[in-house]
Structures are given as C-alpha cells and as structure tokens.
Amino acid sequence: MDPTVDHLTEEQRRDFEAAAFRRLLEHLRRRSDVQNIDLMNLAGFCRNCLSNWYREAAEQTGVALSKEAAREMVYGMPYAEWQARHQTDASAAAKAAFETNRPKDH
C-alpha cells in the first residue's frame, strides 16, 4: 500500500519538498534559454519570485539574507552574471502580455 501524504512525517514532507525544490532549481539552471518573462507569462512566477520566497522564508526564521544572496542561491551564480550570460531582450508581445497578466505583487 502506498503511503499518502497524510501518512508522511513532518520530517519526510520537509525532506521531499526540499528535494523537489532542489530539482526545480537544477532544472531552471539547465533551462537558461527560458526567460523569466516567459515563466511569468505562463506560470505567474519566475526565478526572481523563487529567490524572494526563499529570502522571506529565511527572514521568517530570523535569518537575514540579502536579495543578491537569495538570487545567487536560485540562479547558481551572481544575478548580474546570469543576466550577462543568458538574459535576452523580451519581445514586444512578451512585454505586453506581462503588463496584462502582471501579478499584483510585482
């Protein structure tokens, strides 16, 4: 019988969630061809959102983490370096879609 989420311990849940998050980061690092604006337009979040959520989680536990440090954790390198290597200009259509669909907290 497969255990359901209800049968997992808090430690198991945390460990599995952390493993899934690490895999998501690895995937996004490999897919540097996918731009943040494309992620935002399709999914409503991007790498910067993940870094903000990470920093907020750290701060909730009393750990001060700079925006730059959180971004480096998500991008796997300093943000400016990632931008120089991988960021391209967004198309007019992508920019228009972002303005239409922009989450209120961005």
Gaussian input, Z-matrix of N, CA and C with variables (Angstrom, degrees):
# hf/3-21g

backbone

0 1
 N
 C     1     B1
 C     2     B2     1     A1
 N     3     B3     2     A2     1     D1
 C     4     B4     3     A3     2     D2
 C     5     B5     4     A4     3     D3
 N     6     B6     5     A5     4     D4
 C     7     B7     6     A6     5     D5
 C     8     B8     7     A7     6     D6
 N     9     B9     8     A8     7     D7
 C    10    B10     9     A9     8     D8
 C    11    B11    10    A10     9     D9
 N    12    B12    11    A11    10    D10
 C    13    B13    12    A12    11    D11
 C    14    B14    13    A13    12    D12
 N    15    B15    14    A14    13    D13
 C    16    B16    15    A15    14    D14
 C    17    B17    16    A16    15    D15
 N    18    B18    17    A17    16    D16
 C    19    B19    18    A18    17    D17
 C    20    B20    19    A19    18    D18
 N    21    B21    20    A20    19    D19
 C    22    B22    21    A21    20    D20
 C    23    B23    22    A22    21    D21
 N    24    B24    23    A23    22    D22
 C    25    B25    24    A24    23    D23
 C    26    B26    25    A25    24    D24
 N    27    B27    26    A26    25    D25
 C    28    B28    27    A27    26    D26
 C    29    B29    28    A28    27    D27
 N    30    B30    29    A29    28    D28
 C    31    B31    30    A30    29    D29
 C    32    B32    31    A31    30    D30
 N    33    B33    32    A32    31    D31
 C    34    B34    33    A33    32    D32
 C    35    B35    34    A34    33    D33
 N    36    B36    35    A35    34    D34
 C    37    B37    36    A36    35    D35
 C    38    B38    37    A37    36    D36
 N    39    B39    38    A38    37    D37
 C    40    B40    39    A39    38    D38
 C    41    B41    40    A40    39    D39
 N    42    B42    41    A41    40    D40
 C    43    B43    42    A42    41    D41
 C    44    B44    43    A43    42    D42
 N    45    B45    44    A44    43    D43
 C    46    B46    45    A45    44    D44
 C    47    B47    46    A46    45    D45
 N    48    B48    47    A47    46    D46
 C    49    B49    48    A48    47    D47
 C    50    B50    49    A49    48    D48
 N    51    B51    50    A50    49    D49
 C    52    B52    51    A51    50    D50
 C    53    B53    52    A52    51    D51
 N    54    B54    53    A53    52    D52
 C    55    B55    54    A54    53    D53
 C    56    B56    55    A55    54    D54
 N    57    B57    56    A56    55    D55
 C    58    B58    57    A57    56    D56
 C    59    B59    58    A58    57    D57
 N    60    B60    59    A59    58    D58
 C    61    B61    60    A60    59    D59
 C    62    B62    61    A61    60    D60
 N    63    B63    62    A62    61    D61
 C    64    B64    63    A63    62    D62
 C    65    B65    64    A64    63    D63
 N    66    B66    65    A65    64    D64
 C    67    B67    66    A66    65    D65
 C    68    B68    67    A67    66    D66
 N    69    B69    68    A68    67    D67
 C    70    B70    69    A69    68    D68
 C    71    B71    70    A70    69    D69
 N    72    B72    71    A71    70    D70
 C    73    B73    72    A72    71    D71
 C    74    B74    73    A73    72    D72
 N    75    B75    74    A74    73    D73
 C    76    B76    75    A75    74    D74
 C    77    B77    76    A76    75    D75
 N    78    B78    77    A77    76    D76
 C    79    B79    78    A78    77    D77
 C    80    B80    79    A79    78    D78
 N    81    B81    80    A80    79    D79
 C    82    B82    81    A81    80    D80
 C    83    B83    82    A82    81    D81
 N    84    B84    83    A83    82    D82
 C    85    B85    84    A84    83    D83
 C    86    B86    85    A85    84    D84
 N    87    B87    86    A86    85    D85
 C    88    B88    87    A87    86    D86
 C    89    B89    88    A88    87    D87
 N    90    B90    89    A89    88    D88
 C    91    B91    90    A90    89    D89
 C    92    B92    91    A91    90    D90
 N    93    B93    92    A92    91    D91
 C    94    B94    93    A93    92    D92
 C    95    B95    94    A94    93    D93
 N    96    B96    95    A95    94    D94
 C    97    B97    96    A96    95    D95
 C    98    B98    97    A97    96    D96
 N    99    B99    98    A98    97    D97
 C   100   B100    99    A99    98    D98
 C   101   B101   100   A100    99    D99
 N   102   B102   101   A101   100   D100
 C   103   B103   102   A102   101   D101
 C   104   B104   103   A103   102   D102
 N   105   B105   104   A104   103   D103
 C   106   B106   105   A105   104   D104
 C   107   B107   106   A106   105   D105
 N   108   B108   107   A107   106   D106
 C   109   B109   108   A108   107   D107
 C   110   B110   109   A109   108   D108
 N   111   B111   110   A110   109   D109
 C   112   B112   111   A111   110   D110
 C   113   B113   112   A112   111   D111
 N   114   B114   113   A113   112   D112
 C   115   B115   114   A114   113   D113
 C   116   B116   115   A115   114   D114
 N   117   B117   116   A116   115   D115
 C   118   B118   117   A117   116   D116
 C   119   B119   118   A118   117   D117
 N   120   B120   119   A119   118   D118
 C   121   B121   120   A120   119   D119
 C   122   B122   121   A121   120   D120
 N   123   B123   122   A122   121   D121
 C   124   B124   123   A123   122   D122
 C   125   B125   124   A124   123   D123
 N   126   B126   125   A125   124   D124
 C   127   B127   126   A126   125   D125
 C   128   B128   127   A127   126   D126
 N   129   B129   128   A128   127   D127
 C   130   B130   129   A129   128   D128
 C   131   B131   130   A130   129   D129
 N   132   B132   131   A131   130   D130
 C   133   B133   132   A132   131   D131
 C   134   B134   133   A133   132   D132
 N   135   B135   134   A134   133   D133
 C   136   B136   135   A135   134   D134
 C   137   B137   136   A136   135   D135
 N   138   B138   137   A137   136   D136
 C   139   B139   138   A138   137   D137
 C   140   B140   139   A139   138   D138
 N   141   B141   140   A140   139   D139
 C   142   B142   141   A141   140   D140
 C   143   B143   142   A142   141   D141
 N   144   B144   143   A143   142   D142
 C   145   B145   144   A144   143   D143
 C   146   B146   145   A145   144   D144
 N   147   B147   146   A146   145   D145
 C   148   B148   147   A147   146   D146
 C   149   B149   148   A148   147   D147
 N   150   B150   149   A149   148   D148
 C   151   B151   150   A150   149   D149
 C   152   B152   151   A151   150   D150
 N   153   B153   152   A152   151   D151
 C   154   B154   153   A153   152   D152
 C   155   B155   154   A154   153   D153
 N   156   B156   155   A155   154   D154
 C   157   B157   156   A156   155   D155
 C   158   B158   157   A157   156   D156
 N   159   B159   158   A158   157   D157
 C   160   B160   159   A159   158   D158
 C   161   B161   160   A160   159   D159
 N   162   B162   161   A161   160   D160
 C   163   B163   162   A162   161   D161
 C   164   B164   163   A163   162   D162
 N   165   B165   164   A164   163   D163
 C   166   B166   165   A165   164   D164
 C   167   B167   166   A166   165   D165
 N   168   B168   167   A167   166   D166
 C   169   B169   168   A168   167   D167
 C   170   B170   169   A169   168   D168
 N   171   B171   170   A170   169   D169
 C   172   B172   171   A171   170   D170
 C   173   B173   172   A172   171   D171
 N   174   B174   173   A173   172   D172
 C   175   B175   174   A174   173   D173
 C   176   B176   175   A175   174   D174
 N   177   B177   176   A176   175   D175
 C   178   B178   177   A177   176   D176
 C   179   B179   178   A178   177   D177
 N   180   B180   179   A179   178   D178
 C   181   B181   180   A180   179   D179
 C   182   B182   181   A181   180   D180
 N   183   B183   182   A182   181   D181
 C   184   B184   183   A183   182   D182
 C   185   B185   184   A184   183   D183
 N   186   B186   185   A185   184   D184
 C   187   B187   186   A186   185   D185
 C   188   B188   187   A187   186   D186
 N   189   B189   188   A188   187   D187
 C   190   B190   189   A189   188   D188
 C   191   B191   190   A190   189   D189
 N   192   B192   191   A191   190   D190
 C   193   B193   192   A192   191   D191
 C   194   B194   193   A193   192   D192
 N   195   B195   194   A194   193   D193
 C   196   B196   195   A195   194   D194
 C   197   B197   196   A196   195   D195
 N   198   B198   197   A197   196   D196
 C   199   B199   198   A198   197   D197
 C   200   B200   199   A199   198   D198
 N   201   B201   200   A200   199   D199
 C   202   B202   201   A201   200   D200
 C   203   B203   202   A202   201   D201
 N   204   B204   203   A203   202   D202
 C   205   B205   204   A204   203   D203
 C   206   B206   205   A205   204   D204
 N   207   B207   206   A206   205   D205
 C   208   B208   207   A207   206   D206
 C   209   B209   208   A208   207   D207
 N   210   B210   209   A209   208   D208
 C   211   B211   210   A210   209   D209
 C   212   B212   211   A211   210   D210
 N   213   B213   212   A212   211   D211
 C   214   B214   213   A213   212   D212
 C   215   B215   214   A214   213   D213
 N   216   B216   215   A215   214   D214
 C   217   B217   216   A216   215   D215
 C   218   B218   217   A217   216   D216
 N   219   B219   218   A218   217   D217
 C   220   B220   219   A219   218   D218
 C   221   B221   220   A220   219   D219
 N   222   B222   221   A221   220   D220
 C   223   B223   222   A222   221   D221
 C   224   B224   223   A223   222   D222
 N   225   B225   224   A224   223   D223
 C   226   B226   225   A225   224   D224
 C   227   B227   226   A226   225   D225
 N   228   B228   227   A227   226   D226
 C   229   B229   228   A228   227   D227
 C   230   B230   229   A229   228   D228
 N   231   B231   230   A230   229   D229
 C   232   B232   231   A231   230   D230
 C   233   B233   232   A232   231   D231
 N   234   B234   233   A233   232   D232
 C   235   B235   234   A234   233   D233
 C   236   B236   235   A235   234   D234
 N   237   B237   236   A236   235   D235
 C   238   B238   237   A237   236   D236
 C   239   B239   238   A238   237   D237
 N   240   B240   239   A239   238   D238
 C   241   B241   240   A240   239   D239
 C   242   B242   241   A241   240   D240
 N   243   B243   242   A242   241   D241
 C   244   B244   243   A243   242   D242
 C   245   B245   244   A244   243   D243
 N   246   B246   245   A245   244   D244
 C   247   B247   246   A246   245   D245
 C   248   B248   247   A247   246   D246
 N   249   B249   248   A248   247   D247
 C   250   B250   249   A249   248   D248
 C   251   B251   250   A250   249   D249
 N   252   B252   251   A251   250   D250
 C   253   B253   252   A252   251   D251
 C   254   B254   253   A253   252   D252
 N   255   B255   254   A254   253   D253
 C   256   B256   255   A255   254   D254
 C   257   B257   256   A256   255   D255
 N   258   B258   257   A257   256   D256
 C   259   B259   258   A258   257   D257
 C   260   B260   259   A259   258   D258
 N   261   B261   260   A260   259   D259
 C   262   B262   261   A261   260   D260
 C   263   B263   262   A262   261   D261
 N   264   B264   263   A263   262   D262
 C   265   B265   264   A264   263   D263
 C   266   B266   265   A265   264   D264
 N   267   B267   266   A266   265   D265
 C   268   B268   267   A267   266   D266
 C   269   B269   268   A268   267   D267
 N   270   B270   269   A269   268   D268
 C   271   B271   270   A270   269   D269
 C   272   B272   271   A271   270   D270
 N   273   B273   272   A272   271   D271
 C   274   B274   273   A273   272   D272
 C   275   B275   274   A274   273   D273
 N   276   B276   275   A275   274   D274
 C   277   B277   276   A276   275   D275
 C   278   B278   277   A277   276   D276
 N   279   B279   278   A278   277   D277
 C   280   B280   279   A279   278   D278
 C   281   B281   280   A280   279   D279
 N   282   B282   281   A281   280   D280
 C   283   B283   282   A282   281   D281
 C   284   B284   283   A283   282   D282
 N   285   B285   284   A284   283   D283
 C   286   B286   285   A285   284   D284
 C   287   B287   286   A286   285   D285
 N   288   B288   287   A287   286   D286
 C   289   B289   288   A288   287   D287
 C   290   B290   289   A289   288   D288
 N   291   B291   290   A290   289   D289
 C   292   B292   291   A291   290   D290
 C   293   B293   292   A292   291   D291
 N   294   B294   293   A293   292   D292
 C   295   B295   294   A294   293   D293
 C   296   B296   295   A295   294   D294
 N   297   B297   296   A296   295   D295
 C   298   B298   297   A297   296   D296
 C   299   B299   298   A298   297   D297
 N   300   B300   299   A299   298   D298
 C   301   B301   300   A300   299   D299
 C   302   B302   301   A301   300   D300
 N   303   B303   302   A302   301   D301
 C   304   B304   303   A303   302   D302
 C   305   B305   304   A304   303   D303
 N   306   B306   305   A305   304   D304
 C   307   B307   306   A306   305   D305
 C   308   B308   307   A307   306   D306
 N   309   B309   308   A308   307   D307
 C   310   B310   309   A309   308   D308
 C   311   B311   310   A310   309   D309
 N   312   B312   311   A311   310   D310
 C   313   B313   312   A312   311   D311
 C   314   B314   313   A313   312   D312
 N   315   B315   314   A314   313   D313
 C   316   B316   315   A315   314   D314
 C   317   B317   316   A316   315   D315

   B1=1.4526
   B2=1.5249
   B3=1.3234
   B4=1.4558
   B5=1.5209
   B6=1.3281
   B7=1.4638
   B8=1.5341
   B9=1.2933
   B10=1.4577
   B11=1.5125
   B12=1.2901
   B13=1.4568
   B14=1.5300
   B15=1.3084
   B16=1.4615
   B17=1.5204
   B18=1.3224
   B19=1.4578
   B20=1.5273
   B21=1.3092
   B22=1.4598
   B23=1.5225
   B24=1.3122
   B25=1.4588
   B26=1.5287
   B27=1.3081
   B28=1.4660
   B29=1.5288
   B30=1.3154
   B31=1.4547
   B32=1.5333
   B33=1.3268
   B34=1.4672
   B35=1.5215
   B36=1.3136
   B37=1.4746
   B38=1.5144
   B39=1.3410
   B40=1.4609
   B41=1.5210
   B42=1.3344
   B43=1.4639
   B44=1.5263
   B45=1.3302
   B46=1.4654
   B47=1.5306
   B48=1.3304
   B49=1.4662
   B50=1.5195
   B51=1.3389
   B52=1.4616
   B53=1.5280
   B54=1.3220
   B55=1.4644
   B56=1.5264
   B57=1.3227
   B58=1.4672
   B59=1.5218
   B60=1.3271
   B61=1.4607
   B62=1.5292
   B63=1.3284
   B64=1.4663
   B65=1.5253
   B66=1.3240
   B67=1.4732
   B68=1.5257
   B69=1.3295
   B70=1.4664
   B71=1.5251
   B72=1.3239
   B73=1.4642
   B74=1.5218
   B75=1.3102
   B76=1.4631
   B77=1.5307
   B78=1.3184
   B79=1.4598
   B80=1.5317
   B81=1.3290
   B82=1.4623
   B83=1.5229
   B84=1.3214
   B85=1.4637
   B86=1.5297
   B87=1.3298
   B88=1.4745
   B89=1.5288
   B90=1.3206
   B91=1.4690
   B92=1.5317
   B93=1.3257
   B94=1.4669
   B95=1.5216
   B96=1.3338
   B97=1.4593
   B98=1.5273
   B99=1.3185
   B100=1.4651
   B101=1.5231
   B102=1.3109
   B103=1.4584
   B104=1.5266
   B105=1.3305
   B106=1.4644
   B107=1.5276
   B108=1.3062
   B109=1.4680
   B110=1.5288
   B111=1.3337
   B112=1.4673
   B113=1.5280
   B114=1.3354
   B115=1.4637
   B116=1.5252
   B117=1.3317
   B118=1.4692
   B119=1.5227
   B120=1.3151
   B121=1.4651
   B122=1.5244
   B123=1.3124
   B124=1.4625
   B125=1.5255
   B126=1.3303
   B127=1.4654
   B128=1.5234
   B129=1.3198
   B130=1.4585
   B131=1.5192
   B132=1.3358
   B133=1.4636
   B134=1.5250
   B135=1.3421
   B136=1.4589
   B137=1.5275
   B138=1.3042
   B139=1.4571
   B140=1.5265
   B141=1.3283
   B142=1.4619
   B143=1.5284
   B144=1.3187
   B145=1.4664
   B146=1.5215
   B147=1.3376
   B148=1.4618
   B149=1.5233
   B150=1.3231
   B151=1.4654
   B152=1.5259
   B153=1.3230
   B154=1.4663
   B155=1.5249
   B156=1.3190
   B157=1.4682
   B158=1.5219
   B159=1.3165
   B160=1.4599
   B161=1.5306
   B162=1.3286
   B163=1.4704
   B164=1.5197
   B165=1.3278
   B166=1.4656
   B167=1.5272
   B168=1.3317
   B169=1.4673
   B170=1.5295
   B171=1.3274
   B172=1.4625
   B173=1.5243
   B174=1.3208
   B175=1.4656
   B176=1.5260
   B177=1.3339
   B178=1.4646
   B179=1.5239
   B180=1.3202
   B181=1.4627
   B182=1.5253
   B183=1.3287
   B184=1.4585
   B185=1.5142
   B186=1.3292
   B187=1.4664
   B188=1.5206
   B189=1.3175
   B190=1.4629
   B191=1.5202
   B192=1.3151
   B193=1.4573
   B194=1.5202
   B195=1.3051
   B196=1.4604
   B197=1.5285
   B198=1.3092
   B199=1.4661
   B200=1.5251
   B201=1.3400
   B202=1.4577
   B203=1.5311
   B204=1.3297
   B205=1.4709
   B206=1.5272
   B207=1.3265
   B208=1.4645
   B209=1.5243
   B210=1.3221
   B211=1.4659
   B212=1.5201
   B213=1.3261
   B214=1.4631
   B215=1.5242
   B216=1.3233
   B217=1.4541
   B218=1.5316
   B219=1.3127
   B220=1.4652
   B221=1.5324
   B222=1.3143
   B223=1.4618
   B224=1.5300
   B225=1.3397
   B226=1.4552
   B227=1.5167
   B228=1.3045
   B229=1.4653
   B230=1.5286
   B231=1.3252
   B232=1.4737
   B233=1.5357
   B234=1.3265
   B235=1.4626
   B236=1.5273
   B237=1.3338
   B238=1.4724
   B239=1.5294
   B240=1.3286
   B241=1.4605
   B242=1.5305
   B243=1.3352
   B244=1.4656
   B245=1.5258
   B246=1.3293
   B247=1.4710
   B248=1.5250
   B249=1.3334
   B250=1.4663
   B251=1.5239
   B252=1.3292
   B253=1.4680
   B254=1.5233
   B255=1.3483
   B256=1.4644
   B257=1.5261
   B258=1.3139
   B259=1.4631
   B260=1.5166
   B261=1.3142
   B262=1.4619
   B263=1.5205
   B264=1.3034
   B265=1.4606
   B266=1.5212
   B267=1.3125
   B268=1.4624
   B269=1.5234
   B270=1.2987
   B271=1.4644
   B272=1.5250
   B273=1.3067
   B274=1.4638
   B275=1.5307
   B276=1.3212
   B277=1.4656
   B278=1.5333
   B279=1.3383
   B280=1.4691
   B281=1.5179
   B282=1.3375
   B283=1.4657
   B284=1.5258
   B285=1.3194
   B286=1.4608
   B287=1.5211
   B288=1.3284
   B289=1.4640
   B290=1.5220
   B291=1.3322
   B292=1.4589
   B293=1.5282
   B294=1.3063
   B295=1.4675
   B296=1.5252
   B297=1.3176
   B298=1.4635
   B299=1.5215
   B300=1.3280
   B301=1.4696
   B302=1.5212
   B303=1.3197
   B304=1.4679
   B305=1.5152
   B306=1.3577
   B307=1.4685
   B308=1.5270
   B309=1.2787
   B310=1.4615
   B311=1.5200
   B312=1.3459
   B313=1.4567
   B314=1.5254
   B315=1.3324
   B316=1.4620
   B317=1.5041
   A1=108.99
   A2=115.81
   A3=120.22
   A4=110.28
   A5=116.93
   A6=118.02
   A7=109.62
   A8=115.88
   A9=120.23
   A10=108.12
   A11=115.45
   A12=120.14
   A13=110.37
   A14=116.94
   A15=120.72
   A16=112.78
   A17=116.85
   A18=120.67
   A19=113.02
   A20=117.52
   A21=120.58
   A22=109.78
   A23=115.45
   A24=119.05
   A25=108.09
   A26=116.66
   A27=120.35
   A28=110.19
   A29=116.51
   A30=120.35
   A31=111.01
   A32=117.19
   A33=120.40
   A34=110.44
   A35=116.96
   A36=120.35
   A37=110.44
   A38=116.29
   A39=120.65
   A40=110.61
   A41=116.41
   A42=120.20
   A43=111.94
   A44=117.35
   A45=120.67
   A46=110.72
   A47=116.81
   A48=120.60
   A49=110.48
   A50=116.67
   A51=120.32
   A52=110.72
   A53=117.05
   A54=120.57
   A55=110.96
   A56=117.04
   A57=120.91
   A58=110.27
   A59=117.39
   A60=121.40
   A61=110.44
   A62=116.96
   A63=119.49
   A64=110.86
   A65=116.45
   A66=119.94
   A67=110.84
   A68=117.46
   A69=120.97
   A70=110.16
   A71=117.47
   A72=120.36
   A73=110.82
   A74=117.69
   A75=121.20
   A76=110.41
   A77=115.74
   A78=120.37
   A79=110.58
   A80=117.17
   A81=120.32
   A82=111.57
   A83=117.56
   A84=120.37
   A85=110.74
   A86=116.52
   A87=120.09
   A88=111.08
   A89=116.74
   A90=121.05
   A91=111.11
   A92=114.94
   A93=119.77
   A94=111.44
   A95=117.43
   A96=120.90
   A97=111.48
   A98=117.11
   A99=120.81
   A100=107.81
   A101=114.72
   A102=120.69
   A103=111.33
   A104=115.59
   A105=120.32
   A106=112.24
   A107=117.27
   A108=119.16
   A109=110.35
   A110=116.71
   A111=120.17
   A112=110.18
   A113=117.06
   A114=120.60
   A115=110.59
   A116=116.00
   A117=119.96
   A118=110.72
   A119=116.60
   A120=119.88
   A121=112.48
   A122=116.94
   A123=120.38
   A124=113.61
   A125=116.55
   A126=119.97
   A127=114.44
   A128=117.49
   A129=119.68
   A130=114.13
   A131=117.40
   A132=121.81
   A133=108.02
   A134=114.98
   A135=119.44
   A136=109.37
   A137=116.19
   A138=121.00
   A139=111.39
   A140=116.39
   A141=119.70
   A142=111.09
   A143=117.61
   A144=120.83
   A145=109.97
   A146=116.55
   A147=120.34
   A148=110.78
   A149=116.84
   A150=119.06
   A151=110.80
   A152=117.49
   A153=120.21
   A154=111.12
   A155=117.21
   A156=121.17
   A157=110.41
   A158=116.79
   A159=121.67
   A160=110.09
   A161=115.78
   A162=120.99
   A163=110.95
   A164=117.65
   A165=121.43
   A166=111.07
   A167=117.15
   A168=120.38
   A169=110.20
   A170=117.11
   A171=120.76
   A172=110.15
   A173=116.43
   A174=120.77
   A175=111.95
   A176=117.47
   A177=120.52
   A178=112.21
   A179=116.13
   A180=119.55
   A181=111.45
   A182=116.29
   A183=120.64
   A184=114.91
   A185=117.33
   A186=121.28
   A187=108.54
   A188=116.01
   A189=120.98
   A190=108.70
   A191=116.03
   A192=121.57
   A193=107.19
   A194=116.48
   A195=119.70
   A196=110.71
   A197=115.10
   A198=121.39
   A199=109.68
   A200=116.00
   A201=120.53
   A202=111.39
   A203=117.43
   A204=120.78
   A205=110.75
   A206=116.98
   A207=120.66
   A208=110.38
   A209=117.13
   A210=119.50
   A211=111.03
   A212=117.16
   A213=119.54
   A214=110.80
   A215=116.94
   A216=120.49
   A217=110.29
   A218=117.41
   A219=121.10
   A220=111.36
   A221=117.39
   A222=121.25
   A223=113.52
   A224=116.97
   A225=120.47
   A226=112.98
   A227=116.84
   A228=123.86
   A229=106.57
   A230=117.90
   A231=118.47
   A232=110.38
   A233=115.37
   A234=121.16
   A235=111.95
   A236=117.19
   A237=120.12
   A238=111.03
   A239=116.43
   A240=119.91
   A241=110.61
   A242=116.90
   A243=120.33
   A244=110.05
   A245=116.35
   A246=120.16
   A247=110.67
   A248=117.02
   A249=120.99
   A250=111.49
   A251=116.97
   A252=120.82
   A253=113.50
   A254=116.51
   A255=118.69
   A256=116.75
   A257=118.40
   A258=118.58
   A259=110.95
   A260=115.06
   A261=121.13
   A262=108.71
   A263=115.81
   A264=119.79
   A265=109.16
   A266=115.11
   A267=120.18
   A268=109.57
   A269=114.99
   A270=119.68
   A271=109.45
   A272=115.52
   A273=120.36
   A274=110.29
   A275=116.23
   A276=120.09
   A277=111.10
   A278=117.18
   A279=120.28
   A280=110.84
   A281=116.79
   A282=120.27
   A283=110.93
   A284=117.45
   A285=120.96
   A286=111.07
   A287=116.92
   A288=120.80
   A289=110.64
   A290=116.82
   A291=120.26
   A292=110.40
   A293=117.23
   A294=120.06
   A295=111.02
   A296=116.79
   A297=120.80
   A298=111.86
   A299=116.48
   A300=122.13
   A301=114.21
   A302=117.70
   A303=121.43
   A304=110.92
   A305=115.69
   A306=118.50
   A307=110.52
   A308=117.47
   A309=121.89
   A310=112.49
   A311=118.04
   A312=119.99
   A313=113.04
   A314=118.03
   A315=121.11
   A316=110.79
   D1=128.92
   D2=178.30
   D3=-75.18
   D4=134.96
   D5=176.59
   D6=-71.82
   D7=145.15
   D8=175.12
   D9=-93.61
   D10=170.74
   D11=179.04
   D12=-56.90
   D13=-34.00
   D14=179.90
   D15=-62.93
   D16=-23.28
   D17=-177.28
   D18=-93.62
   D19=-1.36
   D20=179.19
   D21=-81.56
   D22=145.84
   D23=173.69
   D24=-76.73
   D25=162.98
   D26=176.87
   D27=-59.31
   D28=-38.57
   D29=179.28
   D30=-64.23
   D31=-42.77
   D32=177.61
   D33=-62.64
   D34=-46.02
   D35=179.26
   D36=-57.67
   D37=-47.74
   D38=-179.33
   D39=-60.94
   D40=-45.55
   D41=-178.71
   D42=-64.28
   D43=-41.44
   D44=180.00
   D45=-69.19
   D46=-40.37
   D47=177.44
   D48=-63.54
   D49=-41.90
   D50=178.79
   D51=-64.15
   D52=-41.72
   D53=178.64
   D54=-63.33
   D55=-41.82
   D56=178.96
   D57=-65.37
   D58=-39.50
   D59=178.66
   D60=-65.05
   D61=-44.10
   D62=177.78
   D63=-60.83
   D64=-39.68
   D65=179.00
   D66=-66.47
   D67=-39.29
   D68=175.57
   D69=-60.32
   D70=-44.58
   D71=178.93
   D72=-62.04
   D73=-44.57
   D74=178.18
   D75=-59.51
   D76=-43.26
   D77=179.88
   D78=-62.20
   D79=-46.49
   D80=-179.42
   D81=-66.12
   D82=-33.54
   D83=177.41
   D84=-67.67
   D85=-38.16
   D86=177.37
   D87=-70.09
   D88=-31.85
   D89=-176.64
   D90=-98.20
   D91=54.12
   D92=179.16
   D93=-65.95
   D94=-12.77
   D95=176.02
   D96=-70.65
   D97=-21.30
   D98=178.78
   D99=-85.68
   D100=116.27
   D101=-176.85
   D102=-80.63
   D103=153.64
   D104=179.19
   D105=-58.64
   D106=-39.45
   D107=-178.88
   D108=-63.86
   D109=-34.60
   D110=177.19
   D111=-66.97
   D112=-42.83
   D113=176.11
   D114=-59.69
   D115=-45.49
   D116=-179.58
   D117=-61.67
   D118=-44.31
   D119=-177.71
   D120=-67.20
   D121=-34.21
   D122=-177.78
   D123=-90.01
   D124=-38.53
   D125=-170.95
   D126=-118.28
   D127=-11.56
   D128=179.61
   D129=79.60
   D130=12.08
   D131=174.21
   D132=-153.19
   D133=163.61
   D134=179.07
   D135=-145.69
   D136=-172.68
   D137=179.65
   D138=-59.90
   D139=-39.29
   D140=179.11
   D141=-64.69
   D142=-37.22
   D143=175.61
   D144=-60.37
   D145=-45.85
   D146=179.06
   D147=-59.09
   D148=-42.10
   D149=179.97
   D150=-67.13
   D151=-36.62
   D152=176.50
   D153=-65.21
   D154=-42.54
   D155=179.13
   D156=-64.37
   D157=-38.82
   D158=178.48
   D159=-63.38
   D160=-47.31
   D161=179.86
   D162=-63.19
   D163=-41.65
   D164=178.16
   D165=-62.80
   D166=-40.20
   D167=178.30
   D168=-63.86
   D169=-41.68
   D170=177.92
   D171=-62.16
   D172=-46.31
   D173=-178.55
   D174=-63.64
   D175=-33.49
   D176=178.48
   D177=-64.81
   D178=-21.89
   D179=178.04
   D180=-101.29
   D181=8.76
   D182=177.46
   D183=87.60
   D184=10.56
   D185=179.28
   D186=-98.76
   D187=117.74
   D188=177.85
   D189=-78.50
   D190=129.11
   D191=-179.34
   D192=-138.97
   D193=126.62
   D194=-178.99
   D195=-72.34
   D196=158.89
   D197=176.82
   D198=-59.23
   D199=-41.51
   D200=-178.68
   D201=-65.81
   D202=-41.49
   D203=179.55
   D204=-65.15
   D205=-41.24
   D206=179.38
   D207=-65.73
   D208=-40.22
   D209=178.18
   D210=-65.42
   D211=-40.06
   D212=178.90
   D213=-63.08
   D214=-35.76
   D215=177.90
   D216=-63.42
   D217=-40.64
   D218=-179.17
   D219=-76.13
   D220=-46.12
   D221=-175.56
   D222=-78.72
   D223=-20.64
   D224=-177.77
   D225=80.01
   D226=10.28
   D227=178.85
   D228=-168.35
   D229=165.90
   D230=175.27
   D231=-56.55
   D232=141.40
   D233=-176.44
   D234=-56.21
   D235=-42.95
   D236=-179.39
   D237=-61.00
   D238=-36.48
   D239=177.76
   D240=-67.41
   D241=-43.13
   D242=178.03
   D243=-60.52
   D244=-45.24
   D245=179.51
   D246=-58.38
   D247=-46.72
   D248=-178.37
   D249=-63.17
   D250=-37.61
   D251=-177.99
   D252=-79.69
   D253=-38.09
   D254=-164.87
   D255=-124.73
   D256=-23.44
   D257=-173.81
   D258=-76.65
   D259=133.04
   D260=177.37
   D261=-116.20
   D262=165.56
   D263=176.66
   D264=-69.25
   D265=134.50
   D266=177.85
   D267=-75.81
   D268=146.23
   D269=177.51
   D270=-70.84
   D271=161.74
   D272=177.05
   D273=-60.47
   D274=-37.75
   D275=179.64
   D276=-65.76
   D277=-41.33
   D278=178.93
   D279=-65.75
   D280=-40.50
   D281=178.08
   D282=-64.44
   D283=-42.12
   D284=178.86
   D285=-64.55
   D286=-41.89
   D287=178.37
   D288=-63.49
   D289=-39.01
   D290=178.69
   D291=-63.62
   D292=-43.65
   D293=-179.76
   D294=-63.72
   D295=-35.69
   D296=178.75
   D297=-71.69
   D298=-41.11
   D299=-173.41
   D300=-102.54
   D301=4.89
   D302=-174.65
   D303=-54.63
   D304=127.13
   D305=174.59
   D306=-61.81
   D307=149.19
   D308=-176.11
   D309=-63.16
   D310=-25.09
   D311=-177.91
   D312=-90.71
   D313=15.51
   D314=177.35
   D315=-116.93

